[in-house]
Amino acid sequence: MKVAIVGASGAVGQEFLRVLEERNFPMDELVLFGSERSAGKKYTFKGKEYTVQLLKHGDDFKGVDIAFTSAGAGVSKEYAEDITKFGAIMIDNSSAFRMDDQVPLVVPECNAKDALVRPKGIIANPNCTTIMMVVVLQPLEKLSHIKRIHIASYQAASGAGAAAMAELEQQYREVLDGKPVTVNKFAYQLAYNVIPQIDVFTDNGYTKEEMKMFNETRKIMHSDVKCSAMCVRVPSLRSHSEAVWIETERPISVEEAQNAIANGEGIQLMDDPANKKYPMPLFLAGKDDVYVGRVRKDLANENGLTLWLVGDQIKKGAALNAVQIGEYLIKEGVVK
């Protein structure tokens, strides 16, 4: 088993290394690729030092079984043929192929079998906010079909990468020291602020991030569900939060929903408001699961429920989901 990581120096690339080691992913060889800026950097994995190679066109992926890619949509599109032409399965964390009809969009807890049919040799990892939401909604969908979703996301700086996390920390220091605030990774200062825009706006007034949630949810869940999202950047460092309202075909009781969530795959129920127990990003960074609390009936809809969820965007929202796809392929004998 030979594994490659493309974009090894980025926040998700580094998380790939941690998750692969944590889960003791079965591999015999590991190779790291990156940009000219990253080439030559050294990283330790399971006690052995690896040097990042320059990603270039050619035959460098010959013999690779699985390539985890997280270097942006442009890079994924440019190098997809190089990565897959010798039979490597490309598990791509960018938006490049998510809505391609010939590329499965996979969250293992929801639609793992979709990964078995991949005409282009590519499997797409969904957007982080979508991953976290559908993991929670899947057991509720089994109780009654979900017709509509309204969601407000509260997305940490981690969603914009390692440099954005560093910038947020720098901004807090600059504000406290009375210095001019550095703003490079966001449209505005994020420290002590919230920004109601993630990605660029489309013609309908929604951002690309918000439209990803509409389109990707339907593809993953094989559903006609309609999802209306408001995605907001908040000044927390890591782990995204979401307030979710759903409308189902029949009323679902709070107890039914809580039981389904408690027994769901990749989810933890943390719902004890009387004792102030509910998910918060401060305490859930680095966790594998998505945590759910504040489950209650929607006062504005007889067939509605509302809930709050928190998950680590870099982990389950990116690297862990991709690694779980790889584990599923190994379990099914697709790669050995």
C-alpha positions in Angstrom: 0.0 0.0 0.0 1.5 3.3 -1.2 -0.2 6.5 0.0 0.4 10.1 -1.3 -0.6 13.4 0.3 -0.8 16.4 -2.0 -0.7 19.7 -0.2 1.2 18.2 2.8 2.2 21.5 4.3 -1.3 23.0 4.6 -3.6 22.7 7.6 -5.5 19.7 6.1 -2.3 18.1 4.8 -0.9 18.2 8.3 -4.1 16.8 9.7 -3.9 14.0 7.2 -0.6 13.0 8.7 -2.0 13.1 12.3 -5.1 11.1 11.4 -3.3 8.5 9.4 -1.0 8.0 12.3 -3.8 8.0 14.9 -5.8 5.4 13.0 -2.7 3.3 12.1 -3.8 3.4 8.4 -2.3 0.4 6.7 0.5 1.5 4.4 3.9 0.5 3.4 5.0 3.7 1.7 4.2 7.4 2.1 5.1 10.2 -0.3 4.4 13.9 0.3 3.9 16.5 -2.4 3.6 20.3 -2.3 4.1 23.6 -4.1 7.5 25.2 -4.8 7.1 27.0 -1.5 6.6 23.7 0.4 9.0 21.5 -1.5 12.0 20.5 0.7 10.1 20.8 4.0 10.5 17.8 6.3 7.8 16.2 8.4 7.9 13.2 10.8 5.4 10.4 10.5 5.6 7.4 12.8 9.1 8.3 13.8 10.4 8.6 10.2 11.3 11.8 8.4 9.7 12.6 5.0 10.6 15.4 2.6 8.0 17.1 0.6 8.5 16.6 -3.1 7.6 19.3 -5.7 4.3 18.5 -7.4 4.8 18.4 -11.1 3.4 16.8 -14.2 4.8 13.3 -15.0 4.9 9.8 -13.6 5.5 10.5 -9.9 2.2 8.8 -8.9 3.1 5.5 -10.5 2.6 2.8 -7.9 0.5 5.0 -5.6 -2.7 3.3 -4.4 -4.5 6.2 -2.7 -3.7 9.9 -3.1 -5.2 12.3 -0.5 -5.3 15.8 -2.2 -5.9 19.1 -0.5 -4.2 21.8 -2.4 -7.1 23.7 -3.8 -9.5 23.2 -6.7 -7.1 24.6 -9.3 -4.3 22.2 -8.4 -6.7 19.3 -8.2 -8.1 20.0 -11.7 -4.6 20.5 -13.2 -3.0 17.3 -11.7 -6.0 14.9 -11.6 -4.9 13.1 -14.8 -1.3 12.7 -13.5 -2.5 11.4 -10.2 -5.0 8.8 -11.5 -3.5 7.7 -14.8 -1.7 4.7 -13.3 -4.6 3.6 -11.2 -4.3 5.6 -8.0 -7.6 6.6 -6.4 -7.7 10.3 -5.8 -9.6 11.3 -2.7 -9.9 15.1 -3.2 -10.7 17.6 -0.5 -11.3 20.5 -2.9 -14.5 21.7 -4.6 -13.1 20.8 -8.0 -15.2 17.6 -8.7 -17.9 17.6 -6.0 -20.8 18.2 -8.5 -19.3 16.1 -11.3 -21.8 13.4 -12.2 -18.9 10.9 -12.7 -17.4 11.6 -9.3 -19.0 10.3 -6.1 -19.3 12.7 -3.2 -19.0 10.6 -0.1 -19.5 10.8 3.6 -19.0 7.2 4.8 -21.7 7.4 7.5 -24.2 8.3 4.8 -23.3 6.9 1.4 -20.1 4.9 1.6 -21.2 2.6 -1.3 -21.1 5.5 -3.7 -17.3 5.3 -3.4 -17.3 1.9 -5.3 -18.4 3.6 -8.6 -15.8 6.2 -9.7 -15.4 6.4 -13.5 -12.7 9.0 -13.2 -10.8 7.4 -10.4 -11.7 10.3 -8.2 -13.8 10.5 -5.0 -14.7 13.9 -3.7 -14.7 14.9 -0.1 -17.6 17.3 0.6 -17.5 20.8 2.0 -16.8 20.7 5.8 -20.1 22.3 6.9 -22.0 19.8 4.7 -20.2 16.8 6.1 -21.0 17.7 9.7 -24.6 18.4 8.9 -25.4 15.2 6.9 -23.7 13.0 9.5 -26.3 14.3 12.0 -29.2 14.3 9.6 -28.7 10.8 8.3 -30.3 9.0 11.3 -33.2 11.5 11.3 -33.8 10.9 7.6 -34.3 7.2 8.5 -37.1 8.3 10.9 -38.9 10.5 8.4 -37.9 12.1 5.1 -36.4 15.5 5.5 -38.1 18.0 3.2 -36.4 21.3 4.1 -33.4 22.4 6.0 -32.6 25.9 7.3 -29.1 26.4 8.6 -26.9 29.1 10.0 -23.3 28.1 10.3 -20.7 29.7 12.6 -17.4 28.9 10.9 -14.0 29.1 12.6 -10.9 30.6 11.1 -9.6 27.1 10.5 -12.0 26.9 7.5 -9.7 29.3 5.7 -6.5 27.4 6.4 -3.5 27.5 8.6 -2.5 31.1 7.6 -6.0 32.3 8.5 -5.8 30.7 12.0 -2.4 32.4 12.5 -3.9 35.7 11.3 -6.7 35.6 13.8 -4.3 35.0 16.7 -2.2 37.9 15.4 -5.2 40.2 15.1 -6.2 39.6 18.8 -2.6 40.4 19.9 -2.6 43.6 17.7 -5.9 44.8 19.0 -4.9 44.3 22.6 -1.5 46.0 22.0 -3.2 48.9 20.2 -1.4 48.2 17.0 -2.8 48.4 13.4 -4.6 45.2 12.6 -3.3 42.9 9.9 -6.1 41.8 7.4 -5.0 39.5 4.6 -7.0 36.3 4.8 -10.4 37.7 5.4 -12.4 40.6 3.9 -12.4 42.4 7.3 -10.9 42.1 10.7 -12.2 38.8 12.2 -11.0 39.4 15.8 -14.0 40.7 17.9 -16.1 40.5 14.8 -18.3 38.2 12.7 -18.4 38.3 8.9 -21.6 37.2 7.1 -19.8 36.1 4.0 -17.8 32.9 3.2 -16.7 32.6 -0.4 -18.0 34.8 -3.2 -21.6 35.8 -3.9 -23.6 34.2 -6.7 -26.3 35.7 -8.7 -29.1 34.6 -6.3 -27.5 36.5 -3.4 -26.2 33.3 -1.7 -22.5 32.7 -1.5 -20.8 29.7 -3.1 -20.4 28.2 0.4 -24.1 28.4 1.0 -24.9 26.9 -2.4 -22.5 24.0 -1.7 -24.7 23.1 1.2 -27.8 23.1 -1.0 -26.3 21.0 -3.8 -24.0 18.7 -1.9 -26.6 17.7 0.6 -28.9 16.5 -2.1 -26.1 14.5 -3.9 -24.9 12.8 -0.7 -28.3 11.9 0.7 -29.8 11.1 -2.7 -32.6 13.4 -1.7 -34.8 16.2 -3.1 -34.3 18.1 0.2 -34.0 21.9 -0.1 -31.4 23.6 2.1 -31.3 27.3 2.7 -28.0 28.4 4.4 -26.5 31.5 6.0 -22.7 30.9 6.4 -20.9 33.2 8.8 -17.2 33.4 9.8 -16.8 33.8 13.5 -13.6 34.6 15.6 -13.1 31.1 17.0 -9.9 29.3 16.1 -11.0 25.7 15.3 -14.3 23.7 15.0 -17.4 24.9 13.2 -20.9 25.2 14.7 -24.3 25.0 13.0 -27.8 25.9 14.1 -30.1 23.6 12.0 -33.8 23.6 11.5 -35.4 20.7 9.6 -38.9 19.9 8.4 -39.8 16.2 8.1 -42.8 14.5 6.4 -44.2 13.5 9.7 -43.6 15.0 13.2 -40.6 13.6 15.0 -40.6 13.8 18.8 -37.6 15.2 20.6 -37.1 11.8 22.3 -37.1 10.0 18.9 -34.6 12.4 17.5 -32.3 12.2 20.6 -32.4 8.4 20.5 -31.6 8.4 16.8 -28.7 10.8 17.2 -27.3 9.0 20.3 -27.2 5.7 18.3 -26.0 7.3 15.1 -22.6 6.6 13.6 -20.0 9.3 14.1 -22.2 11.4 16.4 -22.3 12.2 20.1 -25.4 13.5 21.9 -24.5 16.2 24.3 -27.9 17.5 25.3 -28.4 18.4 28.9 -29.4 22.1 29.0 -30.5 22.0 32.6 -26.8 21.4 33.5 -25.5 23.7 30.8 -24.2 20.8 28.7 -24.2 21.5 25.0 -21.5 21.4 22.3 -19.0 24.3 22.1 -16.1 24.6 19.7 -13.7 25.6 22.5 -13.9 22.1 23.9 -14.3 19.9 20.8 -11.2 20.6 18.7 -9.4 17.4 17.8 -12.5 15.2 18.3 -13.5 12.7 15.7 -17.3 12.9 16.1 -19.9 15.6 15.5 -21.5 16.7 18.8 -25.2 17.6 19.0 -27.3 19.4 21.6 -30.2 21.8 22.1 -32.6 19.3 20.3 -36.1 20.7 20.5 -39.4 21.1 18.6 -39.5 24.0 16.1 -42.2 26.4 17.5 -42.9 27.7 14.0 -43.4 24.3 12.3 -45.4 21.3 13.5 -43.2 19.0 11.5 -40.0 20.8 12.5 -37.0 20.1 14.8 -34.1 22.4 15.6 -30.7 21.5 16.9 -27.2 22.7 17.4 -24.1 20.8 16.3 -20.3 21.3 16.6 -17.5 19.5 14.8 -13.8 19.9 14.1 -13.7 21.3 10.6 -10.1 20.2 9.9 -10.7 16.7 11.3 -14.1 15.3 10.5 -14.8 18.2 8.2 -11.8 17.3 6.0 -9.0 14.9 6.7 -10.8 12.3 8.8 -13.7 12.0 6.3 -11.2 11.4 3.5 -9.2 8.8 5.5 -12.5 7.0 6.4 -13.2 6.8 2.7 -9.8 5.2 2.2 -10.5 2.7 5.1 -13.8 1.8 3.4 -12.1 1.1 0.1 -9.6 -1.2 1.9 -12.4 -3.0 3.8 -14.2 -3.6 0.5 -11.0 -5.0 -1.1 -10.8 -2.1 -3.7 -7.2 -1.4 -2.6 -4.9 -3.8 -0.8 
